[in-house]
Amino acid sequence: MATRILLAEDEALIGRMVELNLCAEGFAVDWVLDGEAARQRALGERFDLLLLDLGLPGRSGFSVAKSLRDAEVTVPILMLTARSDPASKVRGLDAGADDYLTKPFEMAELLARVRALVRRSQGVRHLPSASRLQLGRCEVNLETREATTQVGKVQLSEKETRLLRLFARHRGQTLSRQDILDEVWGLEKDPTERTVDNVIVRLRRYFEANPSVPEHIESVRGEGYRFVA
């Protein structure tokens, strides 16, 4: 089933541009033009993400977000707004938004934030309750970061553990280096795609019987990496 996104945007040009780009990424988009319509749809249907403009007619994005959170609707909310002042950002986050993007924005950044929020949302729903991850004869405690590896017992770094959590949530799926950067490193400025490769090398050394022929953390040529439990 396609990932469903509810887009609440009253500016036709922006709404159409966002809708086209999201659909090109494989998302199913429902587009509404006012705040009350967004609130009713989010209350009555299941969506994986709400893209919510603040300056909506009828009911503001602040009001929509607060109403949904008061009703215990947990859909991730990415707020879109022309307001860049810190007070508006704080108000939006306090109202229940998970992220905040100021107009005008680069479409690539919007798509990256959408992918990250959707992955986190789906990961919370699908992550097994067990805190242990098995990789052949090796095992990782994802809570304590302690691991039994091919080189003995080690304490994994936070980033190594977050990457393994990401792999565990997306078993069998190919993740690009940019996807991994968005999820594991977030908005940190220094990491590059080479940073991802370096962490993968370390994880293979820990968990692959033959790191040069990996069985669990596979390379997908031209695309990224895939985890096979």
Backbone as CSV, one residue per row, in Angstrom:
resi,resn,N_x,N_y,N_z,CA_x,CA_y,CA_z,C_x,C_y,C_z
1,MET,0.844,-1.190,0.000,0.000,0.000,0.000,0.879,1.240,0.000
2,ALA,0.550,2.206,-0.842,1.345,3.424,-0.946,1.249,4.242,0.333
3,THR,2.336,4.926,0.646,2.343,5.834,1.782,1.422,7.015,1.486
4,ARG,0.508,7.325,2.417,-0.491,8.369,2.200,-0.063,9.663,2.882
5,ILE,-0.120,10.747,2.132,0.220,12.073,2.656,-0.968,12.999,2.447
6,LEU,-1.348,13.705,3.510,-2.387,14.721,3.423,-1.700,16.082,3.304
7,LEU,-1.936,16.769,2.207,-1.349,18.078,1.940,-2.413,19.146,2.138
8,ALA,-2.171,20.078,3.065,-3.089,21.190,3.317,-2.383,22.477,2.916
9,GLU,-2.715,22.987,1.737,-2.040,24.163,1.164,-3.032,24.902,0.271
10,ASP,-3.234,26.216,0.552,-4.210,26.964,-0.228,-3.604,27.712,-1.405
11,GLU,-2.269,27.776,-1.493,-1.630,28.421,-2.644,-1.514,27.395,-3.766
12,ALA,-2.231,27.629,-4.865,-2.359,26.634,-5.931,-1.016,26.240,-6.528
13,LEU,-0.148,27.220,-6.768,1.131,26.920,-7.406,2.000,26.047,-6.518
14,ILE,2.100,26.398,-5.240,2.902,25.611,-4.305,2.284,24.231,-4.123
15,GLY,0.960,24.197,-3.955,0.302,22.916,-3.746,0.498,21.974,-4.911
16,ARG,0.371,22.476,-6.120,0.534,21.630,-7.301,1.969,21.148,-7.438
17,MET,2.928,22.030,-7.165,4.338,21.653,-7.260,4.674,20.563,-6.246
18,VAL,4.206,20.745,-5.016,4.471,19.747,-3.973,3.786,18.431,-4.318
19,GLU,2.536,18.499,-4.759,1.796,17.283,-5.109,2.502,16.498,-6.215
20,LEU,2.934,17.178,-7.261,3.596,16.502,-8.377,4.881,15.816,-7.935
21,ASN,5.675,16.499,-7.112,6.946,15.925,-6.665,6.742,14.762,-5.710
22,LEU,5.762,14.855,-4.848,5.483,13.740,-3.940,4.977,12.525,-4.712
23,CYS,4.105,12.752,-5.667,3.601,11.641,-6.478,4.727,10.989,-7.278
24,ALA,5.665,11.803,-7.770,6.803,11.262,-8.510,7.677,10.382,-7.623
25,GLU,7.639,10.639,-6.292,8.406,9.823,-5.343,7.650,8.566,-4.931
26,GLY,6.426,8.413,-5.421,5.657,7.212,-5.117,4.653,7.364,-3.985
27,PHE,4.480,8.590,-3.456,3.514,8.805,-2.390,2.106,9.016,-2.967
28,ALA,1.106,8.648,-2.197,-0.283,8.931,-2.558,-0.686,10.207,-1.829
29,VAL,-1.079,11.235,-2.572,-1.314,12.558,-1.999,-2.790,12.933,-2.076
30,ASP,-3.345,13.364,-0.933,-4.676,13.962,-0.869,-4.473,15.438,-0.547
31,TRP,-4.971,16.318,-1.402,-4.712,17.754,-1.268,-6.002,18.479,-0.897
32,VAL,-5.963,19.225,0.212,-7.094,20.042,0.627,-6.650,21.493,0.714
33,LEU,-7.626,22.415,0.674,-7.318,23.836,0.531,-7.592,24.676,1.762
34,ASP,-8.198,24.091,2.807,-8.482,24.895,4.000,-8.254,24.073,5.262
35,GLY,-8.171,24.778,6.380,-7.807,24.140,7.635,-8.839,23.166,8.159
36,GLU,-10.114,23.520,8.059,-11.144,22.632,8.587,-11.209,21.326,7.792
37,ALA,-11.034,21.400,6.482,-11.015,20.179,5.669,-9.836,19.292,6.075
38,ALA,-8.687,19.917,6.342,-7.512,19.143,6.779,-7.791,18.462,8.106
39,ARG,-8.396,19.190,9.029,-8.689,18.620,10.347,-9.649,17.437,10.229
40,GLN,-10.709,17.597,9.458,-11.700,16.532,9.329,-11.108,15.292,8.666
41,ARG,-10.309,15.499,7.624,-9.709,14.344,6.940,-8.740,13.613,7.867
42,ALA,-7.921,14.373,8.602,-6.931,13.746,9.489,-7.597,13.038,10.665
43,LEU,-8.744,13.545,11.101,-9.476,12.888,12.185,-10.137,11.599,11.715
44,GLY,-10.590,11.574,10.466,-11.396,10.457,9.996,-10.665,9.392,9.209
45,GLU,-9.427,9.681,8.758,-8.696,8.733,7.933,-7.272,8.557,8.457
46,ARG,-6.626,7.467,8.030,-5.240,7.237,8.436,-4.287,7.735,7.358
47,PHE,-3.429,8.664,7.743,-2.384,9.153,6.868,-1.028,8.902,7.525
48,ASP,0.006,8.822,6.687,1.366,8.624,7.202,2.061,9.947,7.497
49,LEU,1.529,11.045,6.949,2.140,12.359,7.166,1.129,13.437,6.792
50,LEU,1.173,14.550,7.544,0.379,15.731,7.213,1.328,16.881,6.915
51,LEU,1.259,17.399,5.690,1.988,18.613,5.304,1.029,19.770,5.489
52,LEU,1.311,20.627,6.443,0.328,21.591,6.922,0.832,23.023,6.790
53,ASP,0.195,23.792,5.898,0.515,25.206,5.783,-0.090,25.949,6.977
54,LEU,0.626,26.942,7.496,0.108,27.680,8.647,-0.983,28.666,8.272
55,GLY,-0.859,29.297,7.103,-1.781,30.354,6.732,-2.989,29.875,5.962
56,LEU,-3.676,28.880,6.477,-4.834,28.324,5.779,-6.094,29.123,6.080
57,PRO,-7.018,29.235,5.120,-8.299,29.882,5.403,-9.168,29.011,6.298
58,GLY,-10.028,29.675,7.062,-10.980,28.939,7.888,-10.437,28.551,9.239
59,ARG,-9.317,27.865,9.260,-8.688,27.417,10.505,-7.182,27.376,10.274
60,SER,-6.417,28.041,11.102,-4.972,28.125,10.894,-4.301,26.775,11.119
61,GLY,-3.092,26.655,10.590,-2.331,25.438,10.810,-2.056,25.193,12.277
62,PHE,-1.822,26.272,13.053,-1.629,26.122,14.499,-2.850,25.453,15.118
63,SER,-4.031,25.941,14.752,-5.273,25.412,15.314,-5.502,23.959,14.901
64,VAL,-5.219,23.650,13.632,-5.383,22.276,13.149,-4.481,21.325,13.923
65,ALA,-3.216,21.688,14.059,-2.258,20.819,14.753,-2.676,20.592,16.199
66,LYS,-3.047,21.661,16.888,-3.440,21.524,18.296,-4.689,20.668,18.436
67,SER,-5.664,20.867,17.534,-6.895,20.089,17.583,-6.622,18.600,17.400
68,LEU,-5.726,18.276,16.464,-5.404,16.866,16.217,-4.682,16.255,17.407
69,ARG,-3.742,16.985,17.976,-3.016,16.447,19.134,-3.938,16.305,20.342
70,ASP,-4.870,17.244,20.512,-5.836,17.128,21.610,-6.718,15.899,21.430
71,ALA,-6.958,15.527,20.161,-7.768,14.341,19.861,-6.912,13.069,19.819
72,GLU,-5.641,13.190,20.189,-4.697,12.070,20.236,-4.444,11.453,18.871
73,VAL,-4.508,12.283,17.827,-4.101,11.854,16.484,-2.588,12.024,16.401
74,THR,-1.878,10.945,16.109,-0.415,10.948,16.195,0.283,11.095,14.848
75,VAL,-0.465,11.385,13.768,0.158,11.522,12.456,1.287,12.552,12.530
76,PRO,2.470,12.268,11.954,3.538,13.267,11.929,3.099,14.500,11.146
77,ILE,3.473,15.679,11.639,3.079,16.935,11.006,4.324,17.724,10.629
78,LEU,4.423,18.047,9.340,5.473,18.941,8.849,4.797,20.255,8.470
79,MET,5.123,21.321,9.195,4.501,22.613,8.946,5.258,23.379,7.871
80,LEU,4.494,24.005,6.983,5.047,24.836,5.921,4.563,26.267,6.147
81,THR,5.488,27.224,6.140,5.079,28.590,6.430,6.065,29.604,5.870
82,ALA,5.542,30.801,5.617,6.393,31.901,5.187,7.006,32.613,6.383
83,ARG,6.577,32.271,7.585,7.079,32.920,8.790,8.378,32.262,9.228
84,SER,9.425,33.056,9.346,10.727,32.508,9.726,11.153,32.919,11.125
85,ASP,10.313,33.701,11.834,10.710,34.168,13.160,10.680,33.017,14.158
86,PRO,11.619,33.016,15.109,11.694,31.919,16.089,10.410,31.709,16.858
87,ALA,9.676,32.790,17.166,8.448,32.644,17.945,7.420,31.785,17.216
88,SER,7.311,31.963,15.890,6.357,31.157,15.120,6.781,29.695,15.084
89,LYS,8.084,29.456,14.963,8.573,28.080,14.963,8.269,27.400,16.297
90,VAL,8.546,28.116,17.382,8.274,27.558,18.706,6.789,27.281,18.872
91,ARG,5.962,28.219,18.433,4.513,28.028,18.553,4.041,26.818,17.751
92,GLY,4.599,26.663,16.539,4.228,25.527,15.715,4.624,24.201,16.340
93,LEU,5.830,24.138,16.877,6.289,22.906,17.516,5.497,22.627,18.783
94,ASP,5.189,23.681,19.543,4.386,23.491,20.755,2.971,23.042,20.433
95,ALA,2.475,23.430,19.258,1.124,23.022,18.858,1.068,21.556,18.467
96,GLY,2.231,20.951,18.236,2.254,19.524,17.918,2.979,19.152,16.646
97,ALA,3.601,20.126,15.971,4.338,19.800,14.745,5.601,19.015,15.076
98,ASP,5.984,18.134,14.162,7.221,17.364,14.321,8.394,18.033,13.624
99,ASP,8.117,18.861,12.622,9.168,19.545,11.879,8.565,20.807,11.284
100,TYR,9.426,21.705,10.796,9.004,23.042,10.387,9.879,23.453,9.218
101,LEU,9.275,23.851,8.100,10.030,24.249,6.913,9.526,25.602,6.432
102,THR,10.471,26.530,6.233,10.117,27.896,5.863,10.108,28.068,4.350
103,LYS,9.075,28.742,3.844,8.993,29.084,2.429,9.847,30.313,2.157
104,PRO,10.445,30.419,0.966,10.514,29.385,-0.085,11.511,28.307,0.299
105,PHE,11.239,27.075,-0.096,12.109,25.958,0.252,12.529,25.225,-1.009
106,GLU,13.649,24.527,-0.895,14.106,23.667,-1.986,13.313,22.364,-1.944
107,MET,12.833,21.914,-3.091,12.032,20.696,-3.130,12.806,19.491,-2.609
108,ALA,14.112,19.458,-2.877,14.929,18.335,-2.400,14.921,18.270,-0.879
109,GLU,14.959,19.428,-0.224,14.929,19.433,1.243,13.572,18.983,1.753
110,LEU,12.499,19.455,1.123,11.166,19.018,1.534,11.034,17.505,1.420
111,LEU,11.473,16.944,0.299,11.353,15.496,0.098,12.186,14.725,1.115
112,ALA,13.368,15.240,1.445,14.212,14.570,2.440,13.531,14.566,3.807
113,ARG,12.934,15.682,4.173,12.245,15.752,5.468,11.005,14.860,5.483
114,VAL,10.300,14.810,4.365,9.135,13.925,4.259,9.566,12.472,4.442
115,ARG,10.620,12.061,3.731,11.082,10.667,3.851,11.484,10.342,5.279
116,ALA,12.182,11.267,5.930,12.645,11.019,7.295,11.470,10.880,8.259
117,LEU,10.485,11.769,8.163,9.331,11.690,9.057,8.505,10.433,8.808
118,VAL,8.345,10.065,7.544,7.583,8.858,7.227,8.295,7.624,7.763
119,ARG,9.629,7.573,7.596,10.378,6.409,8.107,10.248,6.296,9.613
120,ARG,10.365,7.422,10.312,10.246,7.374,11.767,8.861,6.922,12.193
121,SER,7.863,7.449,11.511,6.486,7.091,11.818,6.238,5.605,11.598
122,GLN,6.656,5.101,10.454,6.440,3.688,10.153,7.314,2.805,11.012
123,GLY,8.487,3.294,11.368,9.380,2.525,12.230,8.794,2.318,13.601
124,VAL,8.146,3.357,14.158,7.515,3.224,15.466,6.415,2.181,15.421
125,ARG,5.679,2.139,14.297,4.588,1.166,14.192,5.093,-0.257,13.972
126,HIS,6.214,-0.394,13.273,6.630,-1.728,12.830,7.844,-2.298,13.550
127,LEU,8.544,-1.508,14.355,9.739,-2.010,15.019,9.365,-3.086,16.028
128,PRO,9.978,-4.255,15.967,9.656,-5.301,16.923,9.916,-4.835,18.350
129,SER,9.170,-5.389,19.285,9.326,-4.982,20.670,10.668,-5.406,21.237
130,ALA,11.235,-6.505,20.725,12.523,-6.971,21.219,13.603,-5.951,20.923
131,SER,14.521,-5.798,21.879,15.591,-4.819,21.712,16.851,-5.460,21.144
132,ARG,16.784,-6.738,20.800,17.968,-7.440,20.301,17.847,-7.712,18.804
133,LEU,18.952,-7.537,18.125,19.011,-7.769,16.683,20.022,-8.867,16.416
134,GLN,19.589,-9.888,15.689,20.442,-11.033,15.382,21.000,-10.916,13.974
135,LEU,22.309,-11.074,13.839,22.964,-11.090,12.531,23.804,-12.350,12.460
136,GLY,23.208,-13.438,11.989,23.910,-14.713,11.997,24.215,-15.131,13.423
137,ARG,25.475,-15.366,13.728,25.878,-15.737,15.081,26.120,-14.530,15.977
138,CYS,26.040,-13.367,15.414,26.273,-12.136,16.180,24.948,-11.563,16.685
139,GLU,25.045,-10.748,17.728,23.839,-10.180,18.322,24.127,-8.783,18.850
140,VAL,23.116,-7.908,18.747,23.241,-6.536,19.219,22.093,-6.231,20.173
141,ASN,22.426,-5.651,21.316,21.413,-5.106,22.211,21.236,-3.646,21.825
142,LEU,20.101,-3.328,21.195,19.895,-1.986,20.660,19.631,-0.948,21.740
143,GLU,19.392,-1.403,22.966,19.184,-0.470,24.071,20.507,-0.084,24.719
144,THR,21.334,-1.076,25.028,22.595,-0.805,25.720,23.754,-0.557,24.753
145,ARG,23.549,-0.891,23.454,24.551,-0.763,22.392,25.688,-1.788,22.531
146,GLU,25.508,-2.781,23.393,26.500,-3.841,23.530,26.280,-4.877,22.434
147,ALA,27.372,-5.379,21.863,27.259,-6.318,20.747,28.261,-7.447,20.869
148,THR,27.809,-8.630,20.511,28.703,-9.781,20.346,29.018,-9.870,18.860
149,THR,30.287,-9.725,18.491,30.658,-9.579,17.087,31.700,-10.618,16.683
150,GLN,32.092,-10.534,15.431,33.127,-11.428,14.908,34.489,-11.168,15.568
151,VAL,34.645,-9.994,16.173,35.930,-9.651,16.807,35.816,-9.612,18.323
152,GLY,34.730,-10.172,18.849,34.531,-10.172,20.295,33.431,-9.200,20.701
153,LYS,33.349,-8.925,21.999,32.329,-8.021,22.499,32.791,-6.575,22.334
154,VAL,31.897,-5.729,21.805,32.227,-4.323,21.592,31.050,-3.452,22.032
155,GLN,31.351,-2.193,22.289,30.332,-1.192,22.584,30.170,-0.337,21.339
156,LEU,29.012,-0.432,20.692,28.789,0.312,19.462,28.593,1.796,19.752
157,SER,28.916,2.610,18.779,28.666,4.042,18.899,27.174,4.317,18.707
158,GLU,26.760,5.521,19.063,25.354,5.889,18.885,24.948,5.817,17.417
159,LYS,25.814,6.319,16.516,25.482,6.331,15.096,25.421,4.910,14.542
160,GLU,26.341,4.048,14.957,26.310,2.654,14.502,25.003,1.985,14.915
161,THR,24.586,2.252,16.154,23.348,1.644,16.657,22.127,2.203,15.942
162,ARG,22.114,3.518,15.697,20.981,4.118,14.993,20.872,3.577,13.569
163,LEU,22.018,3.336,12.953,21.994,2.782,11.596,21.448,1.356,11.615
164,LEU,21.838,0.563,12.613,21.314,-0.798,12.711,19.810,-0.788,12.989
165,ARG,19.348,0.160,13.803,17.902,0.287,14.041,17.174,0.601,12.733
166,LEU,17.768,1.503,11.952,17.171,1.862,10.670,17.098,0.647,9.757
167,PHE,18.187,-0.113,9.673,18.198,-1.326,8.863,17.131,-2.316,9.352
168,ALA,17.014,-2.453,10.684,16.062,-3.410,11.241,14.627,-3.048,10.869
169,ARG,14.334,-1.751,10.782,12.986,-1.320,10.430,12.691,-1.509,8.950
170,HIS,13.760,-1.584,8.155,13.571,-1.634,6.698,14.279,-2.857,6.102
171,ARG,14.093,-3.997,6.736,14.713,-5.231,6.263,14.324,-5.497,4.814
172,GLY,15.318,-5.815,4.004,15.061,-6.154,2.618,14.853,-4.973,1.697
173,GLN,14.816,-3.755,2.245,14.615,-2.568,1.423,15.951,-1.872,1.157
174,THR,16.088,-1.301,-0.021,17.306,-0.572,-0.361,17.189,0.861,0.141
175,LEU,18.188,1.282,0.919,18.249,2.652,1.438,19.412,3.366,0.779
176,SER,19.158,4.539,0.239,20.246,5.311,-0.362,21.120,5.911,0.734
177,ARG,22.312,6.329,0.372,23.190,6.985,1.338,22.547,8.252,1.878
178,GLN,21.832,8.988,1.014,21.174,10.211,1.474,20.052,9.891,2.446
179,ASP,19.316,8.816,2.188,18.278,8.400,3.128,18.891,8.128,4.496
180,ILE,20.019,7.433,4.496,20.689,7.089,5.758,21.185,8.347,6.457
181,LEU,21.760,9.268,5.703,22.220,10.526,6.300,21.052,11.282,6.926
182,ASP,19.936,11.360,6.219,18.772,12.081,6.725,18.286,11.492,8.044
183,GLU,18.277,10.175,8.125,17.709,9.507,9.297,18.693,9.435,10.457
184,VAL,19.934,9.085,10.183,20.901,8.827,11.252,21.606,10.102,11.708
185,TRP,21.953,10.961,10.747,22.696,12.180,11.087,21.817,13.430,11.102
186,GLY,20.620,13.359,10.536,19.701,14.479,10.583,20.274,15.732,9.943
187,LEU,20.226,16.832,10.686,20.643,18.122,10.158,22.105,18.452,10.456
188,GLU,22.874,17.488,10.965,24.298,17.734,11.184,24.957,18.091,9.854
189,LYS,25.879,19.031,9.876,26.418,19.585,8.629,27.631,18.826,8.089
190,ASP,28.436,18.241,8.960,29.715,17.675,8.519,29.612,16.354,7.755
191,PRO,28.704,15.434,8.138,28.708,14.122,7.476,28.441,14.205,5.974
192,THR,29.083,13.292,5.243,28.873,13.166,3.803,28.510,11.719,3.505
193,GLU,28.240,11.434,2.248,27.932,10.049,1.877,29.112,9.130,2.177
194,ARG,30.322,9.672,2.138,31.503,8.878,2.485,31.476,8.479,3.960
195,THR,30.885,9.334,4.797,30.739,9.007,6.214,29.918,7.738,6.383
196,VAL,28.847,7.631,5.597,28.009,6.426,5.644,28.831,5.200,5.270
197,ASP,29.599,5.296,4.204,30.414,4.166,3.755,31.378,3.713,4.844
198,ASN,31.961,4.668,5.558,32.928,4.326,6.603,32.264,3.568,7.749
199,VAL,31.053,3.971,8.115,30.340,3.262,9.178,29.945,1.863,8.711
200,ILE,29.538,1.744,7.465,29.196,0.426,6.911,30.400,-0.506,6.966
201,VAL,31.583,0.011,6.636,32.810,-0.798,6.692,33.018,-1.333,8.105
202,ARG,32.829,-0.476,9.115,33.017,-0.925,10.498,31.984,-1.981,10.883
203,LEU,30.732,-1.767,10.494,29.695,-2.738,10.846,29.937,-4.087,10.172
204,ARG,30.406,-4.059,8.953,30.722,-5.321,8.282,31.875,-6.043,8.976
205,ARG,32.842,-5.272,9.443,33.956,-5.890,10.157,33.466,-6.557,11.434
206,TYR,32.459,-5.968,12.055,31.915,-6.528,13.288,31.035,-7.759,13.033
207,PHE,30.202,-7.703,11.986,29.110,-8.666,11.891,29.139,-9.606,10.688
208,GLU,30.049,-9.403,9.775,30.131,-10.286,8.609,31.265,-11.287,8.782
209,ALA,30.972,-12.561,8.522,32.024,-13.572,8.587,33.123,-13.267,7.579
210,ASN,32.723,-12.761,6.400,33.668,-12.318,5.383,33.239,-10.919,4.932
211,PRO,33.826,-9.866,5.502,33.380,-8.497,5.196,33.426,-8.141,3.718
212,SER,34.290,-8.787,2.958,34.372,-8.480,1.527,33.238,-9.128,0.731
213,VAL,32.578,-10.119,1.331,31.399,-10.753,0.709,30.277,-10.738,1.747
214,PRO,29.676,-9.579,1.991,28.704,-9.457,3.083,27.425,-10.233,2.836
215,GLU,26.898,-10.824,3.921,25.644,-11.562,3.854,24.486,-10.776,4.455
216,HIS,24.787,-9.797,5.297,23.736,-9.064,6.003,23.597,-7.622,5.526
217,ILE,24.699,-6.918,5.333,24.657,-5.524,4.900,25.173,-5.481,3.461
218,GLU,24.246,-5.602,2.531,24.612,-5.738,1.125,24.713,-4.373,0.437
219,SER,25.608,-4.270,-0.522,25.676,-3.090,-1.380,24.761,-3.297,-2.588
220,VAL,24.001,-2.264,-2.916,23.161,-2.288,-4.109,23.757,-1.266,-5.072
221,ARG,24.371,-1.756,-6.109,25.150,-0.905,-7.011,24.345,0.289,-7.510
222,GLY,24.927,1.467,-7.335,24.301,2.692,-7.821,23.132,3.176,-6.994
223,GLU,22.789,2.455,-5.911,21.608,2.850,-5.131,21.910,3.055,-3.650
224,GLY,22.574,2.099,-3.011,22.838,2.252,-1.588,23.085,0.910,-0.918
225,TYR,22.365,0.664,0.182,22.585,-0.545,0.973,21.252,-1.217,1.324
226,ARG,21.332,-2.535,1.505,20.144,-3.309,1.878,20.521,-4.253,3.013
227,PHE,19.648,-4.327,4.021,19.908,-5.187,5.171,19.138,-6.485,5.031
228,VAL,19.837,-7.594,5.214,19.229,-8.925,5.173,19.525,-9.595,6.501
229,ALA,18.470,-9.888,7.263,18.658,-10.473,8.599,19.130,-11.913,8.475
